[in-house]
């Protein structure tokens, strides 16, 4: 698919240098960048899928307690 976008001159120049240095097309560079950005920001989709799966299979109280403790422990280690 073709599209037209506006980007700052410095971003364009950096992408041009990268494309030249890596012998890749400009389209390939931009596609890879957008693909990576989408992957990094689609955590909500993963969470929603996991929640949906857990609802379908059911979760007992012991598992809920474990998940709750594990989630708190994980959040304490993550730097936002």
FENDALIN-V233686 format. One record per pair of residues at least 6 apart in sequence whose C-alpha atoms are under 8 Angstrom apart, sorted by the first residue. I is the first residue (numbers start at 1). J is the second residue. Records with the same first field share a line. If there is no record, write none. Layout:
BEGIN
I: J ; J
END
This chain:
BEGIN
15: 26 ; 29 ; 30
16: 26
18: 29
19: 25 ; 26 ; 29
END
